[in-house]
Amino acid sequence: MNRLYDCVGYSKQAIHQYINRSKRYKEEVHHIVELIRQIRKDHPTMCCRTMYYKINPSYVGRDRFESICRSFGFTAKQSKAKYKTTDSSGVVRFDNLLNELELRKIDQAWSSDITYYEINGSYYYITFILDCYSRRILGYIVSNRLLTKQTTLPAIRMAVKTRNNKLPAGIIFHSDGGGQYYADEFLEFTKQYKFKNSMCKHAYENGKAERVNGVIKNNYLKHWNIKSLSELVKGVDRAVNLYNNDKPHSSLKRMTPVEFENKLTILNAKKLDLKKQPVI
């Protein structure tokens, strides 16, 4: 290999630095695409240049940003855009394991999504992870960038900690196709805890996580006059606590997610105790 490096005229260190920069740039590009997709939900006809000045990414210039928009079909209307789900730059697509799955218990499937929140022209990002059966938000994080280490990775670490680091093998982890869900460090973590990775192609196939985004943003955050990142962090903490512990859910027989889980735990303990009773 050293002879090969000598032939191309670059050191081993220089080549590996180039590979790492290229990998990071591709990750940033896919994060931009995800953000554009979310903006287009609220602004279906916003042009690429306006989106550039709205997002104002520090790591991509205007011309390159518009080139990315053209490459991913965002110069057309949202309904006609062909959003790429696979390409030669390392995008991963997992099968949708939630499709037609009957949910019967907690920790059978988790769902996650990343949403944005705008404060005085600046964008911040909120990542949620919830249990699909109990609707409880298990993990979340607020960040000022879309990097994996600032979004999905700390959120799933919190979710695992919420379960006291004791998880059954085979939990389905469902998400959209965002790069944060197939980044190497994220997949290493899900492999460690024996998750089954699952992805959807359309937003409605990740409906539970999408609804949580809307509830937290529209039912809580937008009513609290949040003016800074620190206030947003505190606001999300407060909103998640209210959602999990104080808000009755019609789908949970008017119980909160935490109440619902606690009741299930008691019922399961009673069933286990009955099985241990001697037969007379």
Number of C-alpha atoms within 10 A of each C-alpha: 7 9 8 11 14 11 10 9 11 12 14 14 10 12 14 11 12 12 12 12 12 13 14 12 14 16 22 21 18 19 19 20 21 21 20 19 17 15 17 17 10 9 13 15 13 17 16 20 15 10 19 19 11 14 17 16 15 6 9 16 12 15 11 11 21 18 15 19 21 14 13 16 16 26 19 17 14 17 8 10 14 13 15 12 12 11 8 6 10 13 17 16 19 17 13 20 16 21 12 7 10 9 13 11 13 17 20 19 24 30 26 29 28 25 20 20 17 15 14 8 11 14 18 18 19 26 24 25 27 25 24 25 22 25 25 23 24 22 23 25 21 26 18 15 16 25 17 22 15 18 24 29 24 18 23 25 16 18 21 16 14 13 11 9 12 10 15 11 13 16 19 22 27 29 27 25 24 22 25 27 27 22 19 11 15 19 15 12 14 21 13 10 16 16 20 18 23 22 26 19 16 10 14 12 17 21 15 19 29 18 13 22 20 13 15 19 19 11 13 17 19 12 9 11 11 17 11 13 18 10 14 22 16 12 20 19 14 14 19 22 14 15 22 21 16 15 15 18 16 9 12 15 9 12 19 23 24 20 18 21 19 12 13 15 13 11 12 12 12 12 11 11 10 11 10 9 8 6 6 3
